[in-house]
Amino acid sequence: MRIAISIIGVLASLVLLAASAFMNYLFMASLGQGELESRVLGAASVGADVLKSVLPFFMAWAFINRRYVFAGLSGILFVGLIGLSLLSATNFILGARTAIAGTQDELNADYKGAQDDLRTATAAFDKVAPHRPRNVVAGELETEKTNRRWQTTNNCADPTIQASKLYCDGIARLQAELQAAIEHERLARNITRLKQEIEKQRAVGAGRDGDRQVGLLARVFKVERDWLTLAINGFIAIVIELGSDFGLFFATSWGAKSAAPRRTEDTAAPVAEPIVLEVVKEAPELNREEVAEQLASYCVERLHPAQGRTSVAVMDIYADYVVWCEKGRQRAGSIAAFLGSFATIAETAGLSIKGTACQNVRVGPRMGMLAAS
């Protein structure tokens, strides 16, 4: 089961790595002035992204082997590559989302313009003077033009008498009413066209937010859209880059320390072997006579008269006595047995003991023995 999950993790990490490398390639290639420069920059970005995905292994191995300088340098390079990848991914995602939002913004601008035109046309339509239907007004006007005064006034261009003036005023009113009827029809057709255009724009998504996720979050958290857009793009870039950076490391490092095998019914529990405790009997301590015999030989070999005012602490002599016994593979007496016997041996050998020190004595091998050796 763990192997299957690890394989899935490796595949997912490779997908994230490919996505990160693709985004880095497109961004870095866009910085080139020509085709060759674009390809070189794109290839370098892909190489940097692949190197970034294996650097965690190098850092871990260096740290385990206590190569801390190498681990530190690898860490510095890793941080630099992460910064480059984050910059590339953020710009790529920002460009992609901006392109989508830009198309929606253009559609929304056309939609808003059509709505403004509809409001203007509706306002003008409401301001048109009252009138009768166009055909009624046109028919009445044509009838009035058959009057002889139409000819005598030169089509109402030169009325002279009061009756002619009254006639021409009526013609003017009919003409104004006819123009109102014509404008009314024109505005009605324009309003109908604008309403149809608005409905078509709504059908293709006009009137919606250019970036619905950003718009919704901006309204919920009451923050500026520009800042929120940058934060969302940065978050997406960070998630992709972290997955491509550490995905392979995490997916392949779980087996560094294998877990203890689980017991099953078919697997018998190991039988603990009986522990045999060997009872070692401690050898009895040396009695005073045995310690006295040892001290006699010790004093002959290690204690010698010395000229001048020299003194050696009795405890230092006991320490030397213990070492002498170990070298001779003998068991040393206890401190109590040593002190009880040493006073007698020292007095017999002519050594003077004052307080806790032995006077005018030297501890060590005989001078003749040193010379011979």
N, C-alpha and C positions, 0 to 999 in steps of 0.2 A: 504493500500500500504506500509506504514511504517513497519507494522508487518511482511509482506511478505519479505521485504528487510532485516529486522533484522534476520528473520529465515535463509535466505540465508547467511547472514554474520556470524551467529553462526555456521552453517554447514561448511562454508569455514574455519572458525577459528579452528574448531575441526579437520578438515583434516590437516591443518598446524600443529596443536598440535600433532596429531598422527605421522606425518612425522618427526617432531622434536624429539619426544620420541623414535621413531624407530632408528633414526640416533644416538641418545645418547646411546641407549641400545647397539647397535652394537659396538660403539667405546669403551664404558666402559667395555663391556663383553670381548673385545679383550685384556684388561689389566690383566684379571685374569689368574693365573697360572694353575688352574684346572677348571673342569666343575662347581663345587660348587661356587668357587670364581667368576667365570664369571657370573653366574646367580645372585649372590648377588649384584655385581657391576651394572649389567644391571637393576635390579629391583630398586636399589637406584637412578639410573639416570632417570628412568621413573617417580618415585615419585617426584624427584626434578623438573622435567619438568612440571608436573601437578601443583605442588605448585607454580611454577613461573607464571603460567597462571592466578592464582587467587590472587596473592599478590597485583596487582593493585587495586582490590576491597578493600582489607584490608587497604592499604595505604590511599585510598580516604576516607573511613569511619573514619579512625583515624584522618585524617586532618580535616574533617567536625566537628568531636566531640572535636577538639582541643587537641587531645592526641598526641602531637608533638613528644614526646620521642618514643612512639610506632610506629608512622609513620616513624621516622628516622631509627629505628632499622629494620623495614620492608624494607625500602629502601636499607639499607646496604645488607641485605640478598638477596634482589631482584637483586642488581648489581652482587653479587657473583654468583648467579644462572645463570644470563645471561652470565657471563664470562665462566662458565663451559659448558653451552650449545653451545656457539659460538666455543669454542675449539673442542668440540665433532663434531659439524656439519662441521666445516672447515676440520678437519681430515678425516671425512667420505667422503665428496665431493671430497677432494683432492685424496683420495685413489681410488674412483670410476673413476674419470677422468684420473688418472694416469694409471689405468688398461686398459682403452680403448685406451689411447694414446700409452701404452706399446705394445699392440697387433699390432697396426698400425706401430709402430716403428720397430718391428721385421719383419713385412712384407716388410717394406721399406728397411730394411737392406738386406734381401734376394734379393730384386729387384735390389738394387745397386750392390750387388755381381755378379748377372747375367749380368748386364750391363758391369761391369768391365771385366768379362770373355769374353763377346762378343767383346769388344774392343781389348783385347789381341789376341783373335783368328783371328779377322779381320786383325790386324797388321801382324800376322804371315802368314796369307794366302796371304797377299800382297807381302811378302818377298820370297815366294816360287819361285824357279828358273823356267824359262820358260821350257816347256816340251810338248811332244806330248801326246796324249791319252794313258792311261795306257796299254790297250790291244795292241796298235800298238808297243809300246816300248817293252812290254813283248814278243810279237811275234818275233820281230827282234832279241832280246837277245837270245831266244831259237834257232833261226836259226844260229846265230854266234857260239853257243856252239856245233853245229854239225861239225864245222871245225876241222880238225885233229890237228891244233895247240892247241886246248883246251886240248887235251889229252897229247900232247908232253910237254906242259908247266905245266902239273899237275894242271889243272884248273886255269891257270895264276898265280900259286904260285911261279913258278921258270922259268921265261922267260930268255933265254940265248942269243939268237941272236937278231939282230935289228928288223928283221921281226916279231919275236915273241913278242918283246916289243911293237911294234906298234899295234899288234893285241890285246894285253892285255890292252893297253891304250883305245882302242875302246870299249872293254868289260866294262872297268871301267866307261866310259862315259855313256854307256847304262844303267848300274846299278844305277848310280847317277840320271839319268833321270827317271828311274823307281821309285826310292825312292821319287823323287820330285812329281811324279804323284800320288803315294800312299799317301804322306803327304797332297797333295792338296785335295784328296778325303776325307781324314779323317777330315781335317779342315773344309771342306765344310759341312760335316755331323754335326760337332760340332756347326758350326755357325747356321745351320738350327734348331738344337735342342734348342740352347740358344734363338733364336728369338721366337720360339714357347713357351718356358718357360716364357719369358718376356711378351708375349701377354696374357698368362694365368694369370700372376700376375697382370697385368694391369686390367684385367677383374674383379678381386676381390678387386680392390681398391689400388693396389700398386702404389707408386709414389705420393700419396696424403700426405697432411700434417697430422701428428699424431694428432694434435688438431687444427682443421680447424678454430674454432672461435679465438683461441689464435693467430694462425698464421696470420689470416686476420687483427686482431686488432694490432698485433705487426708491421705489414707492414704499416698500416695506420698511427699509432701514432709514429712509429719508436722508440719503447721501447724494453727492453729486455723481452724475452719470459718467463723466470722464474719469474720475478717480476710481469708480467701481469697475469700469471697463478695464482699466489697467490692472486692477487687483485680480479680476477674474482671469485675464490672460496670463498674468504672472503665476497664479495658482496652478493653472493647467500646465504651463511650461515646467513648473517645479515638480509636479507629480510625474510627468513623463520623464524628466531627466533623472529623478531619483530612482524610478523603476529601471531605467536603462543603465544607471550607474551601479546600483547594488543588487539588481535582480539576480544576475548570474552568481554573485558571491553568496547571497542568501540561499539560493536554490541548490547550490552544490556543496555548501559547508555544513549542512546539518549532520552529516555522518562522520564528523571529525572525532567525536566520542560516541561510540556505539553504546546503546543501552543494554543493560543486562538482559539475557534471554528470559522470556517468560516461561513459567512452569506450566506444563500441560499434564493431562492425565496419563499420556503415554510416556512422559519423561519422569523418571523416578527421581525423587529428591536425593541429592548426594548424602551419603551416610558419613557422618563425621567419624573420623578415626579416633579411637580412644587415646587420650593423652596420658602417657605414663610419666608420672612424676617420680623422678629419682631422688630419693632422700639421701642427701649427702651429710654424713655425720661430721660435724666440726671436730677437728683434732683437739685434744686437750691442751691446755696451755702448759708451757714449760714451767717446771717447778724452779725453785730458787737455786738448787744445786746445779741444774742443767744450765740455767742462765749464767751462773758463776763460772762454769767451765767455758762457755762461749766467750764471756768477757775476758777471761785470762788469755785466750788465744787472740782476741781482738786487740787487747791492750798491747800485746807483744808486737802485733803487726802494724797497728795504726797510731798508737800513742807513744810519743817520744819526748824526752826532755828537750827544752829549748832555752837558749840564752836570752837574757833580757826580760823585761816585764811583759810577758805575753800571757793571755788568759783566753780560755775557750769555754763558752757556756755549756753546762751539762746537757741541756736539751739539744744543742748542736752535736755534741758527742753521741747522744742517743740516735739522732737522725743518721749520722754516719754509720753507727752500729747497725741500724736497720738495713741500710744500703749494703753494708758488708755481708750481712746474713743473706740478702737476696742474691748477691753475686755468688756466694758459696752455696746457694740452694739449701739454705738452712732456714728454720723458722725462728724469727726474732722473738725475744721475750717481751712481756708487757712492760709498760713504762714503770709500773710499780715494782715489778721484779728487777728491772734494770737499776732503779734508784737504790733498792735495798742491797743489791750485790755490788754496785759500782763503788760505793764508799769504802767497802772492805778491800776490794781489789786495788783501788787507788792508793790506799794507805800502805798496802803491801808493796806496791810498785814504787813508793816514795813520791806519789803525786799529792800536791797540796790542794785541797778544796776549800774555798772561801765563799760562803754564800751559795750562789747558784752557778759559780764558774770554777773551773780547774785552772790553777796557776802554773806558769812556767812549763807549758806543754804545747806540743805541736801535733796536729792531727794529719796523718797522711802516711804514705809508705816510707820505709827506711831510705835514707840518703844513699846508702850503699846499693840498695836494690835499684834505685833510679839510675845510678851511674852504670850499673851492670847492664840495665836494659838499654 
